[in-house]
Amino acid sequence: MNISGTHFNYYHVCRRKLWLFANGITMEHTSDLVYEGKLIHETAYPQRAERYEEINIGGCQIDFYDAKNKVVHEIKKSDKMDEAHKWQVKYYILTLERHGIEDVKGILEYPVLRQKTPVELTKTDRETIAEMENRITLLVESEQCPPLIHAGICRNCSYYEFCYVNEDINP
């Protein structure tokens, strides 16, 4: 199984979302919030496409990679899932290392908030990622879809209607 940065992101946000995504049930194309995020990605830094490149490596699609300075740039709409975003970038850095590119750094960028957060990969992070890769693989290969998490983030999730189709959502 090729694990991607999206797998890592979803692993930290919702295991059910990860399982559904990894098993071919995708709902992102129906979400206005996902569309808004893509629009921010495409318009926030219009000059970036001239200097940096999008690369696909080891199952990961890195939006902007500055090869000269060895920096992964990941653009996000909001910092509400900051921890998940950091692990996604750390996974990208490790993927590049596994392909022989050393001393890579990352930057999480939130253009709407006008914030940038540096991301580095530590020795402990590498060990944690190896454990997470095993857990992700076990989770997505399971025949059982994980249960609902009933969290506040669910209302804005692209899988919301799918997950709550049989639920009584009235308080």
C-alpha positions in Angstrom: 0.0 0.0 0.0 1.3 3.5 -0.9 0.7 5.8 2.1 0.3 9.4 1.2 0.4 12.7 3.1 -3.4 12.7 2.9 -3.4 9.4 4.8 -1.3 10.9 7.5 -3.5 14.0 7.7 -6.7 12.0 7.9 -5.1 9.6 10.5 -4.8 12.6 12.9 -8.2 14.1 12.0 -10.5 11.0 11.9 -9.8 7.3 11.5 -13.2 6.8 9.9 -12.4 9.4 7.2 -9.1 7.7 6.6 -10.6 4.3 6.2 -13.3 5.6 3.8 -10.8 7.6 1.7 -8.3 4.7 1.6 -11.0 2.3 0.5 -12.1 4.4 -2.4 -15.0 6.3 -0.9 -14.2 9.9 -1.7 -16.5 12.8 -0.9 -14.1 15.7 -1.3 -15.4 16.5 -4.8 -18.8 17.4 -3.3 -17.5 19.7 -0.6 -17.6 23.5 -0.9 -15.0 23.8 1.8 -12.6 21.5 -0.1 -13.2 23.6 -3.2 -12.5 26.8 -1.2 -9.3 25.3 0.0 -8.2 24.4 -3.5 -9.1 27.9 -4.7 -6.9 29.4 -1.9 -4.1 27.0 -2.9 -4.3 28.1 -6.5 -4.6 31.8 -6.0 -2.7 32.7 -2.8 0.7 32.6 -4.4 0.3 33.0 -8.1 4.0 33.5 -8.7 5.0 30.3 -6.9 4.3 28.0 -9.9 7.1 29.8 -11.7 9.7 29.1 -9.0 8.6 25.9 -7.4 7.4 22.6 -8.7 4.7 20.1 -7.8 6.2 16.7 -7.4 4.8 13.2 -7.0 7.1 10.9 -5.0 6.6 7.8 -3.1 2.8 8.0 -3.3 2.8 11.7 -2.1 1.8 14.7 -4.1 3.7 17.7 -2.8 2.1 20.9 -3.9 5.1 23.2 -3.9 8.7 22.1 -3.5 11.6 24.5 -3.6 14.4 22.2 -4.8 17.1 24.9 -4.5 16.5 25.5 -0.8 15.0 22.0 -0.1 11.7 23.3 1.4 8.3 21.7 1.2 5.5 24.3 1.2 2.1 23.1 2.2 -0.8 25.6 1.9 -3.9 25.2 4.1 -7.0 27.3 4.5 -7.2 27.1 8.3 -5.0 26.2 11.2 -7.8 24.3 13.0 -6.1 20.9 12.1 -2.6 22.3 12.7 -1.3 19.0 14.2 -2.6 16.9 11.3 -1.0 19.4 8.9 2.4 19.2 10.6 2.4 15.4 10.5 1.5 15.6 6.8 4.5 17.9 6.1 6.8 15.7 8.3 5.7 12.7 6.2 6.6 14.6 3.0 10.0 15.4 4.4 10.6 11.8 5.4 9.5 10.6 1.9 12.0 12.9 0.3 14.7 11.6 2.6 13.8 8.1 1.7 14.4 9.1 -1.9 17.9 10.4 -1.2 17.1 14.1 -0.6 18.6 15.2 2.7 18.2 18.3 4.9 14.7 19.1 3.8 12.6 21.5 5.8 8.9 22.3 5.6 6.7 25.4 5.9 3.0 25.3 6.7 1.4 28.3 5.2 -2.0 29.8 6.1 -2.5 32.6 3.6 -5.9 33.7 4.9 -4.5 34.0 8.4 -1.2 35.4 7.1 0.8 32.8 9.1 3.7 30.6 8.3 4.9 27.8 10.6 8.2 26.1 10.1 8.2 22.2 10.3 11.2 20.0 11.0 11.5 16.3 11.2 13.2 14.9 14.4 14.6 11.5 15.1 11.7 10.9 17.4 9.3 11.9 14.6 10.9 9.4 12.3 10.2 6.6 14.8 6.7 7.8 15.4 6.0 7.9 11.7 7.2 4.3 11.3 4.7 3.3 14.0 1.9 5.4 12.4 2.6 3.8 9.0 2.0 0.4 10.5 -1.2 1.6 12.3 -2.4 3.3 9.1 -1.9 0.1 7.1 -3.7 -2.1 9.6 -6.6 0.4 9.8 -7.1 0.7 6.1 -6.8 -3.0 5.4 -9.3 -3.8 8.1 -12.7 -5.0 6.9 -14.4 -2.9 9.6 -15.0 0.8 9.1 -14.1 2.7 12.3 -17.0 4.2 14.3 -18.2 7.8 14.2 -16.3 10.1 16.4 -19.1 12.6 17.0 -16.8 15.6 17.2 -17.4 19.2 16.4 -15.2 18.9 13.2 -17.7 16.5 11.7 -20.2 19.2 10.7 -17.6 20.7 8.2 -16.3 17.3 6.9 -16.9 16.3 3.3 -18.1 12.9 4.7 -20.7 14.4 7.0 -23.8 13.4 5.1 -22.3 9.9 4.4 -21.5 9.3 8.0 -24.7 10.7 9.5 -27.2 9.4 6.9 -28.9 7.1 9.5 -28.2 9.2 12.6 -30.6 11.5 14.4 -28.7 14.7 14.2 -31.2 16.9 16.1 -30.0 17.9 19.6 
